[in-house]
């Protein structure tokens, strides 16, 4: 029997979230709606210019792991932090949320990663990320029993920014497949897709990745088409399951000839889109590893995403299992 439902691998990042106006983005050269990699000096500069902020443990795959655990699933996480104060906070937060997190921390420099997230009045988030200790994630950080002991391994495309992390993912995928498990990934960001399009397509077409998560911008970027339908047809051929989110238009799941349309969850107010895709993946993967239908998986994902975008921060304050039960989804 597998030890975990989902093993998530990603950049362990502390999110520092603040609200700002469009003028602030322009003045500081921040690219709206994307994730920009920055160095330590740029991180310190932006932090000094931020208004009041909320600090929370984040990182795309980390958010997904926390979401799976909140649904009641067995989640494990691999991500590199440093043995500094932010690293200790991150480790505590993950474990307190019920996630198995045992990656050995880095001693000394570089510091634990942080992402300055600027949220404009329309709810769009613009991320400026200092990767710090994340760049030290290596194959030896993923234990063989973790790779082979999870029903599904899930990793973020952002990991492709460092060669050792790529090697860690390829090794993990090999061990997972040898144990008869499945591997999934999120495309993470349109700019990330632009950087690694050929490699991402190779992951799908080689069978390294069976399940892919993306939003409509990312999937069209992957296949270099302005047509959403063309991108859907392409991903249908390249992997077992394609899951594409479309913000207020809900999401679409394709599997072979099957197409499942999922409605967006009704919300009271859009506050912050940070973590929406991560939590959608959490709900979907919890449902998938529980043996539920694709429709049920999508509905659980939509619920989790709908909750997180009505608050500041990347992880819902509510217990997702309780919310799903109240909504009649569990």
C-alpha positions in Angstrom: 0.0 0.0 0.0 1.3 3.5 -0.8 2.4 5.5 2.2 1.2 8.8 0.8 -1.6 10.0 -1.6 0.5 12.8 -3.0 4.2 13.7 -2.9 4.7 17.4 -3.8 8.1 18.7 -4.9 8.8 22.4 -5.3 10.5 25.6 -4.2 10.0 26.2 -0.5 9.2 29.9 -0.4 7.9 32.2 2.3 5.4 34.5 0.6 5.3 38.2 1.7 2.0 39.6 0.4 1.0 43.2 0.2 -1.6 45.2 -1.7 -0.6 48.0 -4.1 -1.9 50.1 -7.0 -0.9 49.9 -10.7 1.4 52.9 -10.3 3.5 51.0 -7.8 4.1 48.2 -10.3 5.1 50.6 -13.0 7.4 52.7 -10.8 9.3 49.6 -9.6 9.4 47.8 -12.9 7.3 44.8 -11.7 5.7 42.7 -14.4 2.0 42.4 -13.7 0.6 38.8 -13.4 3.9 37.0 -13.7 6.6 35.5 -11.6 10.0 37.3 -12.0 13.2 35.8 -10.5 15.3 38.3 -8.6 18.5 38.4 -6.7 19.1 39.1 -3.0 19.7 42.8 -3.5 16.5 43.3 -5.5 14.6 41.3 -2.9 15.8 43.6 -0.1 15.0 46.7 -2.1 11.4 45.6 -2.9 10.9 44.6 0.7 12.0 48.0 1.9 9.4 49.6 -0.4 6.5 47.4 0.5 3.5 48.5 2.5 2.1 46.5 5.4 2.4 42.8 4.5 1.4 39.3 5.5 4.1 36.6 5.7 3.0 33.1 5.0 4.6 29.8 4.0 4.0 29.3 0.4 5.6 28.0 -2.8 3.4 26.4 -5.5 3.8 22.8 -4.6 3.9 23.5 -0.9 0.5 25.1 -1.2 -0.8 22.1 -3.0 0.6 19.7 -0.3 -1.1 21.8 2.4 -4.3 21.7 0.5 -4.3 17.9 0.1 -3.7 17.6 3.8 -6.5 20.0 4.6 -8.9 17.8 2.6 -7.7 14.8 4.8 -5.3 13.3 2.3 -1.8 12.0 3.1 0.6 14.5 1.7 4.4 14.7 1.7 6.5 17.6 0.6 10.1 18.0 -0.6 11.6 21.5 -0.7 14.8 23.1 0.4 15.0 25.7 3.2 17.9 27.1 5.0 18.5 26.8 8.8 17.4 30.3 9.4 14.4 31.9 11.1 12.2 31.8 7.9 13.3 28.2 7.3 12.2 27.2 10.8 8.9 29.0 10.3 8.3 27.2 7.0 9.1 23.8 8.4 6.8 24.4 11.4 3.9 25.6 9.2 4.1 22.5 6.8 4.2 20.0 9.7 1.5 21.9 11.6 -0.8 21.5 8.5 -0.3 17.7 8.6 2.3 17.5 5.8 5.2 15.1 6.1 8.2 17.5 5.5 11.6 16.0 6.3 14.0 17.6 3.7 17.3 18.3 5.4 17.8 22.1 5.8 20.8 23.9 4.2 23.4 25.2 6.7 24.3 28.8 6.1 23.9 30.7 2.8 21.9 31.2 0.7 18.9 32.2 2.9 15.5 30.7 2.7 13.6 31.8 -0.4 11.0 34.5 -0.3 8.6 35.9 -2.8 7.3 39.5 -2.7 3.8 39.3 -4.0 2.0 42.5 -5.0 -1.8 42.3 -5.3 -3.5 45.0 -7.3 -7.2 46.1 -6.8 -8.3 43.6 -9.5 -7.0 40.7 -7.4 -4.1 40.0 -9.8 -0.9 39.0 -8.1 2.6 39.9 -9.4 5.4 37.8 -7.9 9.1 38.7 -7.4 10.9 35.7 -6.1 14.4 35.3 -4.6 15.0 31.5 -4.8 17.7 31.4 -2.2 18.1 27.9 -0.7 15.7 26.5 -3.3 18.6 26.3 -5.9 20.3 23.8 -3.6 17.5 21.1 -4.1 19.3 18.0 -5.4 18.4 14.4 -6.2 19.6 13.2 -2.8 16.9 15.3 -1.2 14.2 13.0 -2.5 14.3 9.6 -0.7 13.6 6.5 -2.8 10.8 5.4 -0.5 9.1 8.8 -1.0 9.3 8.5 -4.7 7.9 5.0 -4.8 5.5 5.4 -1.9 3.1 8.0 -3.2 0.1 7.4 -5.5 0.9 10.5 -7.4 4.0 12.7 -7.5 3.3 16.4 -8.3 6.0 18.9 -9.1 6.1 22.5 -10.3 7.6 23.7 -13.6 9.5 26.4 -11.7 11.9 23.7 -10.7 13.3 23.7 -14.2 15.2 26.9 -13.4 18.0 24.8 -11.8 19.8 21.8 -13.2 20.0 19.8 -10.0 16.3 20.2 -9.4 15.6 18.8 -12.9 17.8 15.8 -12.1 15.8 15.3 -8.9 12.5 15.3 -10.8 13.7 12.9 -13.5 15.1 10.5 -10.8 11.9 10.7 -8.8 9.7 10.0 -11.9 11.8 7.0 -12.8 11.4 5.5 -9.3 7.7 6.4 -9.2 7.0 4.7 -12.5 9.0 1.6 -11.5 6.6 1.3 -8.6 3.6 1.7 -10.8 2.8 5.2 -9.7 1.9 8.3 -11.6 3.6 11.7 -12.1 2.0 15.1 -12.6 3.2 18.6 -13.0 2.0 22.2 -13.2 3.3 24.5 -15.9 3.5 27.2 -13.2 3.7 30.4 -15.4 3.6 31.5 -19.0 7.2 32.9 -18.8 8.3 29.6 -17.3 6.7 27.8 -20.3 8.5 30.2 -22.7 11.8 29.3 -21.1 11.4 25.5 -21.2 8.7 24.8 -23.8 10.6 22.0 -25.6 11.6 20.3 -22.4 8.1 20.4 -21.0 6.7 18.9 -24.2 9.3 16.2 -24.0 8.2 15.4 -20.5 4.6 14.8 -21.7 5.4 13.0 -24.9 7.9 10.7 -23.4 5.4 9.6 -20.7 7.5 11.1 -17.9 4.4 13.1 -16.9 0.9 11.6 -17.1 -1.2 14.5 -15.7 -0.6 18.1 -16.4 -2.1 21.2 -14.8 -2.2 24.6 -16.5 -4.2 27.7 -16.9 -5.5 28.9 -20.3 -2.6 31.2 -20.9 0.0 28.6 -20.1 -1.5 25.8 -22.2 -1.7 28.1 -25.3 1.8 29.2 -24.7 3.0 25.6 -24.5 1.5 24.9 -28.0 2.2 28.3 -29.4 -1.4 28.9 -30.4 -4.0 31.6 -29.8 -6.7 29.0 -30.0 -7.8 27.4 -26.7 -9.5 24.5 -28.5 -6.3 23.8 -30.5 -4.3 23.7 -27.3 -6.8 21.3 -25.7 -6.7 19.0 -28.7 -2.9 19.0 -28.5 -2.7 18.3 -24.8 -5.3 15.5 -25.1 -2.9 13.7 -27.4 0.2 14.3 -25.3 -0.8 13.1 -21.9 -3.3 10.9 -20.0 -5.1 13.8 -18.3 -5.0 17.5 -19.0 -6.5 19.9 -16.4 -6.9 23.5 -17.6 -8.3 26.3 -15.4 -10.0 29.4 -16.9 -10.5 31.7 -13.9 -14.2 32.8 -13.6 -15.0 30.5 -16.6 -14.2 27.4 -14.5 -12.0 24.7 -15.9 -11.8 21.9 -18.5 -10.5 18.4 -17.9 -9.6 16.2 -20.9 -8.8 12.5 -20.8 -8.7 10.7 -24.1 -11.9 11.5 -25.9 -13.6 12.6 -22.7 -14.1 16.3 -21.9 -15.4 17.4 -18.5 -16.5 21.0 -18.0 -16.3 22.3 -14.4 -18.0 25.5 -13.3 -16.2 28.0 -11.2 -17.3 28.3 -7.5 -19.5 31.3 -6.8 -17.6 33.8 -4.7 -18.6 36.9 -2.7 -15.5 39.0 -3.5 -12.2 38.5 -5.4 -9.4 39.5 -3.1 -6.2 37.8 -4.2 -5.6 35.1 -6.9 -2.4 33.9 -5.2 -2.6 30.1 -4.8 -5.7 29.6 -6.9 -4.1 27.1 -9.3 -2.2 25.4 -6.5 -5.3 24.8 -4.5 -7.3 23.6 -7.5 -4.5 21.0 -8.0 -4.9 20.0 -4.3 -8.6 19.4 -4.6 -8.2 17.5 -7.9 -5.4 15.3 -6.7 -7.1 14.6 -3.4 -10.2 13.4 -5.4 -8.1 11.5 -7.9 -6.1 9.6 -5.4 -9.4 8.8 -3.6 -10.7 7.1 -6.7 -13.3 9.8 -7.5 -14.6 10.7 -11.0 -13.0 13.5 -13.0 -16.1 15.6 -12.4 -15.8 15.2 -8.7 -12.1 15.9 -8.8 -12.7 19.1 -10.7 -15.5 20.2 -8.4 -13.2 19.7 -5.4 -10.5 21.7 -7.1 -12.9 24.5 -8.0 -14.1 24.7 -4.4 -10.6 25.0 -3.0 -9.6 27.6 -5.5 -12.8 29.6 -4.9 -12.1 29.7 -1.2 -8.5 30.9 -1.4 -9.1 33.8 -3.8 -11.5 35.4 -1.3 -8.6 36.0 1.2 -5.1 37.4 1.3 -2.5 34.6 1.2 -1.9 31.3 -0.7 -3.6 28.8 1.6 -7.2 28.7 2.8 -7.9 29.5 6.4 -10.8 27.0 6.4 -10.6 23.3 6.8 -11.2 22.1 3.2 -12.6 18.7 4.2 -15.3 20.4 6.3 -16.0 22.9 3.5 -16.3 20.1 1.0 -18.7 18.1 3.2 -20.9 21.1 3.7 -21.0 21.6 -0.1 -22.1 18.0 -0.5 -18.9 17.1 -2.4 -17.7 14.5 0.2 
